[in-house]
Amino acid sequence: SGQVRGLCGTFNGDQHDEFTTPEGDVEPGVAAFANAFRAAGACPALSPGLPDPCDGFPGSRERAEAACAVLMGPAFQ
C-alpha cells in the first residue's frame, strides 16, 4: 500500500489521485489518463467518450441483452 503508481492506480486509500500520470498530473477522466501512458504511434489515442462495446462485435448485442435480462430478472433481485 502506498508504494505503487501507474495504470493500476496509487493504492494509498485516496481515490482522488488514482489517475496520476507519469508526469505527476492527476487526470479527471479515464481516456486522458490512459493516453498519458500510451506509447507514441503504438495505438490510436482514446477519445473522451467511452465506446459502445457492442460496436466492435457485430451480432453480439442481442446475446448481451439476453444475458443482461437474466441478470436484471427476478432471480437476481
N, CA, C and O atoms as a printed pandas DataFrame, in Angstrom:
     atom_number atom_name residue_name chain_id  residue_number  x_coord  y_coord  z_coord
0              1         N          SER        A               1    0.834   -1.189    0.000
1              2        CA          SER        A               1    0.000    0.000    0.000
2              3         C          SER        A               1    0.880    1.255    0.000
3              4         O          SER        A               1    1.856    1.352    0.745
4              5         N          GLY        A               2    0.507    2.206   -0.854
5              6        CA          GLY        A               2    1.249    3.459   -0.901
6              7         C          GLY        A               2    2.562    3.375   -1.659
7              8         O          GLY        A               2    3.309    4.353   -1.705
8              9         N          GLN        A               3    2.860    2.226   -2.255
9             10        CA          GLN        A               3    4.139    2.067   -2.954
10            11         C          GLN        A               3    3.965    1.776   -4.443
11            12         O          GLN        A               3    4.941    1.445   -5.117
12            13         N          VAL        A               4    2.768    1.890   -4.959
13            14        CA          VAL        A               4    2.540    1.637   -6.382
14            15         C          VAL        A               4    2.053    2.913   -7.058
15            16         O          VAL        A               4    1.517    3.818   -6.419
16            17         N          ARG        A               5    2.257    2.954   -8.377
17            18        CA          ARG        A               5    1.805    4.082   -9.162
18            19         C          ARG        A               5    1.741    3.633  -10.617
19            20         O          ARG        A               5    2.583    2.851  -11.057
20            21         N          GLY        A               6    0.772    4.108  -11.357
21            22        CA          GLY        A               6    0.671    3.758  -12.766
22            23         C          GLY        A               6   -0.743    3.415  -13.151
23            24         O          GLY        A               6   -1.700    3.913  -12.557
24            25         N          LEU        A               7   -0.876    2.548  -14.162
25            26        CA          LEU        A               7   -2.197    2.196  -14.660
26            27         C          LEU        A               7   -3.050    1.486  -13.617
27            28         O          LEU        A               7   -4.275    1.478  -13.738
28            29         N          CYS        A               8   -2.448    0.901  -12.614
29            30        CA          CYS        A               8   -3.203    0.225  -11.553
30            31         C          CYS        A               8   -3.583    1.174  -10.427
31            32         O          CYS        A               8   -4.183    0.738   -9.444
32            33         N          GLY        A               9   -3.258    2.442  -10.535
33            34        CA          GLY        A               9   -3.604    3.409   -9.505
34            35         C          GLY        A               9   -2.503    3.583   -8.484
35            36         O          GLY        A               9   -1.383    3.111   -8.681
36            37         N          THR        A              10   -2.818    4.259   -7.393
37            38        CA          THR        A              10   -1.827    4.551   -6.357
38            39         C          THR        A              10   -1.959    3.664   -5.124
39            40         O          THR        A              10   -1.000    3.511   -4.368
40            41         N          PHE        A              11   -3.127    3.083   -4.914
41            42        CA          PHE        A              11   -3.393    2.191   -3.786
42            43         C          PHE        A              11   -2.925    2.792   -2.462
43            44         O          PHE        A              11   -2.218    2.157   -1.679
44            45         N          ASN        A              12   -3.349    4.054   -2.237
45            46        CA          ASN        A              12   -2.978    4.720   -0.997
46            47         C          ASN        A              12   -4.194    5.129   -0.164
47            48         O          ASN        A              12   -4.067    5.847    0.828
48            49         N          GLY        A              13   -5.379    4.661   -0.583
49            50        CA          GLY        A              13   -6.589    4.978    0.157
50            51         C          GLY        A              13   -7.243    6.282   -0.268
51            52         O          GLY        A              13   -8.330    6.605    0.210
52            53         N          ASP        A              14   -6.605    7.043   -1.161
53            54        CA          ASP        A              14   -7.156    8.305   -1.640
54            55         C          ASP        A              14   -7.583    8.135   -3.091
55            56         O          ASP        A              14   -6.738    8.136   -3.986
56            57         N          GLN        A              15   -8.873    7.992   -3.336
57            58        CA          GLN        A              15   -9.357    7.759   -4.692
58            59         C          GLN        A              15   -9.218    8.985   -5.583
59            60         O          GLN        A              15   -9.359    8.866   -6.801
60            61         N          HIS        A              16   -8.951   10.141   -5.029
61            62        CA          HIS        A              16   -8.832   11.358   -5.833
62            63         C          HIS        A              16   -7.532   11.406   -6.634
63            64         O          HIS        A              16   -7.433   12.199   -7.570
64            65         N          ASP        A              17   -6.548   10.598   -6.307
65            66        CA          ASP        A              17   -5.287   10.634   -7.060
66            67         C          ASP        A              17   -5.011    9.337   -7.827
67            68         O          ASP        A              17   -3.871    9.071   -8.208
68            69         N          GLU        A              18   -6.047    8.537   -8.052
69            70        CA          GLU        A              18   -5.865    7.267   -8.767
70            71         C          GLU        A              18   -5.387    7.472  -10.200
71            72         O          GLU        A              18   -4.664    6.627  -10.727
72            73         N          PHE        A              19   -5.769    8.560  -10.836
73            74        CA          PHE        A              19   -5.397    8.802  -12.226
74            75         C          PHE        A              19   -4.168    9.705  -12.324
75            76         O          PHE        A              19   -4.165   10.649  -13.114
76            77         N          THR        A              20   -3.135    9.437  -11.546
77            78        CA          THR        A              20   -1.900   10.207  -11.591
78            79         C          THR        A              20   -1.046    9.733  -12.758
79            80         O          THR        A              20   -0.739    8.546  -12.866
80            81         N          THR        A              21   -0.662   10.659  -13.628
81            82        CA          THR        A              21    0.126   10.338  -14.822
82            83         C          THR        A              21    1.604   10.193  -14.466
83            84         O          THR        A              21    2.002   10.517  -13.347
84            85         N          PRO        A              22    2.416    9.712  -15.397
85            86        CA          PRO        A              22    3.858    9.619  -15.134
86            87         C          PRO        A              22    4.488   10.979  -14.813
87            88         O          PRO        A              22    5.511   11.045  -14.132
88            89         N          GLU        A              23    3.873   12.067  -15.307
89            90        CA          GLU        A              23    4.391   13.409  -15.035
90            91         C          GLU        A              23    3.940   13.944  -13.679
91            92         O          GLU        A              23    4.387   15.008  -13.253
92            93         N          GLY        A              24    3.048   13.205  -12.992
93            94        CA          GLY        A              24    2.561   13.630  -11.689
94            95         C          GLY        A              24    1.256   14.411  -11.729
95            96         O          GLY        A              24    0.756   14.839  -10.689
96            97         N          ASP        A              25    0.695   14.602  -12.932
97            98        CA          ASP        A              25   -0.598   15.279  -13.052
98            99         C          ASP        A              25   -1.715   14.300  -12.698
99           100         O          ASP        A              25   -1.580   13.096  -12.913
100          101         N          VAL        A              26   -2.806   14.810  -12.161
101          102        CA          VAL        A              26   -3.971   13.982  -11.878
102          103         C          VAL        A              26   -5.025   14.296  -12.929
103          104         O          VAL        A              26   -5.544   15.410  -12.981
104          105         N          GLU        A              27   -5.341   13.310  -13.767
105          106        CA          GLU        A              27   -6.319   13.489  -14.841
106          107         C          GLU        A              27   -7.730   13.237  -14.317
107          108         O          GLU        A              27   -7.923   12.367  -13.467
108          109         N          PRO        A              28   -8.722   13.986  -14.811
109          110        CA          PRO        A              28  -10.092   13.803  -14.338
110          111         C          PRO        A              28  -10.823   12.635  -14.983
111          112         O          PRO        A              28  -11.827   12.165  -14.446
112          113         N          GLY        A              29  -10.335   12.155  -16.131
113          114        CA          GLY        A              29  -11.060   11.100  -16.837
114          115         C          GLY        A              29  -10.167    9.953  -17.262
115          116         O          GLY        A              29   -8.943   10.077  -17.312
116          117         N          VAL        A              30  -10.805    8.832  -17.567
117          118        CA          VAL        A              30  -10.105    7.603  -17.940
118          119         C          VAL        A              30   -9.310    7.769  -19.229
119          120         O          VAL        A              30   -8.162    7.331  -19.302
120          121         N          ALA        A              31   -9.901    8.396  -20.252
121          122        CA          ALA        A              31   -9.243    8.497  -21.549
122          123         C          ALA        A              31   -7.949    9.297  -21.457
123          124         O          ALA        A              31   -6.916    8.857  -21.962
124          125         N          ALA        A              32   -7.988   10.452  -20.827
125          126        CA          ALA        A              32   -6.777   11.274  -20.696
126          127         C          ALA        A              32   -5.714   10.553  -19.881
127          128         O          ALA        A              32   -4.526   10.640  -20.189
128          129         N          PHE        A              33   -6.136    9.847  -18.851
129          130        CA          PHE        A              33   -5.194    9.082  -18.028
130          131         C          PHE        A              33   -4.530    7.982  -18.832
131          132         O          PHE        A              33   -3.307    7.841  -18.798
132          133         N          ALA        A              34   -5.321    7.198  -19.557
133          134        CA          ALA        A              34   -4.768    6.105  -20.355
134          135         C          ALA        A              34   -3.866    6.636  -21.456
135          136         O          ALA        A              34   -2.825    6.042  -21.739
136          137         N          ASN        A              35   -4.246    7.748  -22.085
137          138        CA          ASN        A              35   -3.424    8.326  -23.146
138          139         C          ASN        A              35   -2.068    8.797  -22.629
139          140         O          ASN        A              35   -1.104    8.848  -23.393
140          141         N          ALA        A              36   -1.976    9.141  -21.351
141          142        CA          ALA        A              36   -0.702    9.572  -20.779
142          143         C          ALA        A              36    0.311    8.434  -20.755
143          144         O          ALA        A              36    1.516    8.681  -20.736
144          145         N          PHE        A              37   -0.160    7.201  -20.758
145          146        CA          PHE        A              37    0.725    6.039  -20.734
146          147         C          PHE        A              37    0.926    5.429  -22.127
147          148         O          PHE        A              37    1.685    4.473  -22.285
148          149         N          ARG        A              38    0.248    5.980  -23.125
149          150        CA          ARG        A              38    0.293    5.433  -24.481
150          151         C          ARG        A              38    1.644    5.703  -25.114
151          152         O          ARG        A              38    2.153    6.822  -25.045
152          153         N          ALA        A              39    2.228    4.680  -25.732
153          154        CA          ALA        A              39    3.475    4.845  -26.476
154          155         C          ALA        A              39    3.132    5.530  -27.795
155          156         O          ALA        A              39    2.238    5.079  -28.510
156          157         N          ALA        A              40    3.827    6.605  -28.123
157          158        CA          ALA        A              40    3.539    7.374  -29.332
158          159         C          ALA        A              40    3.556    6.472  -30.560
159          160         O          ALA        A              40    4.529    5.762  -30.812
160          161         N          GLY        A              41    2.476    6.513  -31.312
161          162        CA          GLY        A              41    2.381    5.750  -32.537
162          163         C          GLY        A              41    2.039    4.278  -32.358
163          164         O          GLY        A              41    1.791    3.590  -33.348
164          165         N          ALA        A              42    2.017    3.778  -31.141
165          166        CA          ALA        A              42    1.752    2.362  -30.906
166          167         C          ALA        A              42    0.284    2.003  -31.114
167          168         O          ALA        A              42   -0.033    0.907  -31.576
168          169         N          CYS        A              43   -0.596    2.915  -30.776
169          170        CA          CYS        A              43   -2.020    2.670  -30.925
170          171         C          CYS        A              43   -2.733    4.013  -30.952
171          172         O          CYS        A              43   -2.171    5.011  -30.500
172          173         N          PRO        A              44   -3.955    4.065  -31.469
173          174        CA          PRO        A              44   -4.662    5.349  -31.513
174          175         C          PRO        A              44   -5.026    5.835  -30.111
175          176         O          PRO        A              44   -5.266    5.038  -29.204
176          177         N          ALA        A              45   -5.061    7.141  -29.959
177          178        CA          ALA        A              45   -5.447    7.735  -28.677
178          179         C          ALA        A              45   -6.926    7.463  -28.423
179          180         O          ALA        A              45   -7.727    7.390  -29.355
180          181         N          LEU        A              46   -7.270    7.315  -27.154
181          182        CA          LEU        A              46   -8.673    7.129  -26.771
182          183         C          LEU        A              46   -9.396    8.454  -26.849
183          184         O          LEU        A              46   -8.824    9.501  -26.542
184          185         N          SER        A              47  -10.645    8.414  -27.257
185          186        CA          SER        A              47  -11.465    9.621  -27.253
186          187         C          SER        A              47  -12.068    9.775  -25.865
187          188         O          SER        A              47  -12.160    8.800  -25.119
188          189         N          PRO        A              48  -12.482   10.996  -25.506
189          190        CA          PRO        A              48  -13.036   11.210  -24.162
190          191         C          PRO        A              48  -14.260   10.356  -23.833
191          192         O          PRO        A              48  -14.458    9.983  -22.677
192          193         N          GLY        A              49  -15.080   10.045  -24.831
193          194        CA          GLY        A              49  -16.270    9.233  -24.580
194          195         C          GLY        A              49  -15.933    7.752  -24.590
195          196         O          GLY        A              49  -15.008    7.328  -25.282
196          197         N          LEU        A              50  -16.665    6.976  -23.838
197          198        CA          LEU        A              50  -16.455    5.538  -23.827
198          199         C          LEU        A              50  -17.159    4.907  -25.024
199          200         O          LEU        A              50  -18.334    5.183  -25.264
200          201         N          PRO        A              51  -16.450    4.060  -25.779
201          202        CA          PRO        A              51  -17.087    3.431  -26.937
202          203         C          PRO        A              51  -18.114    2.382  -26.504
203          204         O          PRO        A              51  -18.009    1.800  -25.424
204          205         N          ASP        A              52  -19.092    2.157  -27.352
205          206        CA          ASP        A              52  -20.083    1.117  -27.110
206          207         C          ASP        A              52  -19.402   -0.224  -27.382
207          208         O          ASP        A              52  -18.977   -0.459  -28.513
208          209         N          PRO        A              53  -19.283   -1.105  -26.401
209          210        CA          PRO        A              53  -18.574   -2.365  -26.608
210          211         C          PRO        A              53  -19.201   -3.240  -27.686
211          212         O          PRO        A              53  -18.507   -4.069  -28.273
212          213         N          CYS        A              54  -20.470   -3.082  -27.958
213          214        CA          CYS        A              54  -21.127   -3.901  -28.982
214          215         C          CYS        A              54  -20.746   -3.466  -30.389
215          216         O          CYS        A              54  -20.898   -4.245  -31.329
216          217         N          ASP        A              55  -20.253   -2.238  -30.559
217          218        CA          ASP        A              55  -19.871   -1.768  -31.885
218          219         C          ASP        A              55  -18.725   -2.588  -32.463
219          220         O          ASP        A              55  -18.647   -2.755  -33.680
220          221         N          GLY        A              56  -17.852   -3.095  -31.636
221          222        CA          GLY        A              56  -16.711   -3.873  -32.106
222          223         C          GLY        A              56  -17.032   -5.327  -32.377
223          224         O          GLY        A              56  -16.195   -6.050  -32.918
224          225         N          PHE        A              57  -18.208   -5.767  -32.019
225          226        CA          PHE        A              57  -18.581   -7.171  -32.178
226          227         C          PHE        A              57  -19.993   -7.265  -32.767
227          228         O          PHE        A              57  -20.966   -7.482  -32.044
228          229         N          PRO        A              58  -20.089   -7.099  -34.090
229          230        CA          PRO        A              58  -21.424   -7.157  -34.713
230          231         C          PRO        A              58  -22.144   -8.464  -34.388
231          232         O          PRO        A              58  -21.542   -9.537  -34.416
232          233         N          GLY        A              59  -23.411   -8.364  -34.086
233          234        CA          GLY        A              59  -24.202   -9.547  -33.765
234          235         C          GLY        A              59  -24.184   -9.914  -32.296
235          236         O          GLY        A              59  -24.939  -10.788  -31.871
236          237         N          SER        A              60  -23.351   -9.273  -31.521
237          238        CA          SER        A              60  -23.250   -9.621  -30.101
238          239         C          SER        A              60  -24.263   -8.884  -29.239
239          240         O          SER        A              60  -24.532   -9.287  -28.108
240          241         N          ARG        A              61  -24.821   -7.813  -29.767
241          242        CA          ARG        A              61  -25.748   -7.016  -28.960
242          243         C          ARG        A              61  -26.916   -7.849  -28.446
243          244         O          ARG        A              61  -27.294   -7.740  -27.280
244          245         N          GLU        A              62  -27.489   -8.683  -29.316
245          246        CA          GLU        A              62  -28.637   -9.500  -28.907
246          247         C          GLU        A              62  -28.251  -10.472  -27.791
247          248         O          GLU        A              62  -29.002  -10.636  -26.829
248          249         N          ARG        A              63  -27.102  -11.111  -27.908
249          250        CA          ARG        A              63  -26.652  -12.043  -26.853
250          251         C          ARG        A              63  -26.398  -11.301  -25.554
251          252         O          ARG        A              63  -26.742  -11.789  -24.478
252          253         N          ALA        A              64  -25.793  -10.115  -25.650
253          254        CA          ALA        A              64  -25.510   -9.330  -24.453
254          255         C          ALA        A              64  -26.800   -8.887  -23.773
255          256         O          ALA        A              64  -26.914   -8.944  -22.549
256          257         N          GLU        A              65  -27.775   -8.442  -24.574
257          258        CA          GLU        A              65  -29.043   -8.006  -23.993
258          259         C          GLU        A              65  -29.784   -9.174  -23.342
259          260         O          GLU        A              65  -30.435   -8.995  -22.313
260          261         N          ALA        A              66  -29.689  -10.370  -23.935
261          262        CA          ALA        A              66  -30.334  -11.545  -23.345
262          263         C          ALA        A              66  -29.667  -11.907  -22.018
263          264         O          ALA        A              66  -30.349  -12.240  -21.050
264          265         N          ALA        A              67  -28.342  -11.842  -21.974
265          266        CA          ALA        A              67  -27.616  -12.151  -20.736
266          267         C          ALA        A              67  -27.938  -11.121  -19.656
267          268         O          ALA        A              67  -28.122  -11.474  -18.492
268          269         N          CYS        A              68  -28.006   -9.853  -20.042
269          270        CA          CYS        A              68  -28.336   -8.806  -19.074
270          271         C          CYS        A              68  -29.762   -8.960  -18.550
271          272         O          CYS        A              68  -30.038   -8.670  -17.386
272          273         N          ALA        A              69  -30.660   -9.418  -19.414
273          274        CA          ALA        A              69  -32.045   -9.608  -18.979
274          275         C          ALA        A              69  -32.111  -10.645  -17.868
275          276         O          ALA        A              69  -32.898  -10.503  -16.931
276          277         N          VAL        A              70  -31.288  -11.691  -17.964
277          278        CA          VAL        A              70  -31.261  -12.705  -16.897
278          279         C          VAL        A              70  -30.734  -12.091  -15.614
279          280         O          VAL        A              70  -31.292  -12.317  -14.541
280          281         N          LEU        A              71  -29.647  -11.306  -15.717
281          282        CA          LEU        A              71  -29.069  -10.694  -14.529
282          283         C          LEU        A              71  -29.981   -9.655  -13.891
283          284         O          LEU        A              71  -29.963   -9.469  -12.674
284          285         N          MET        A              72  -30.769   -8.986  -14.704
285          286        CA          MET        A              72  -31.682   -7.966  -14.192
286          287         C          MET        A              72  -33.033   -8.557  -13.812
287          288         O          MET        A              72  -33.897   -7.848  -13.296
288          289         N          GLY        A              73  -33.222   -9.841  -14.062
289          290        CA          GLY        A              73  -34.505  -10.505  -13.804
290          291         C          GLY        A              73  -34.717  -10.846  -12.342
291          292         O          GLY        A              73  -33.890  -10.514  -11.493
292          293         N          PRO        A              74  -35.821  -11.506  -12.051
293          294        CA          PRO        A              74  -36.214  -11.798  -10.673
294          295         C          PRO        A              74  -35.237  -12.701   -9.922
295          296         O          PRO        A              74  -35.149  -12.628   -8.696
296          297         N          ALA        A              75  -34.508  -13.546  -10.638
297          298        CA          ALA        A              75  -33.581  -14.470   -9.956
298          299         C          ALA        A              75  -32.485  -13.715   -9.205
299          300         O          ALA        A              75  -31.940  -14.232   -8.230
300          301         N          PHE        A              76  -32.157  -12.509   -9.641
301          302        CA          PHE        A              76  -31.065  -11.765   -9.019
302          303         C          PHE        A              76  -31.545  -10.518   -8.270
303          304         O          PHE        A              76  -30.736   -9.663   -7.909
304          305         N          GLN        A              77  -32.832  -10.412   -8.039
305          306        CA          GLN        A              77  -33.341   -9.236   -7.316
306          307         C          GLN        A              77  -33.344   -9.468   -5.829
307          308         O          GLN        A              77  -33.740   -8.586   -5.067
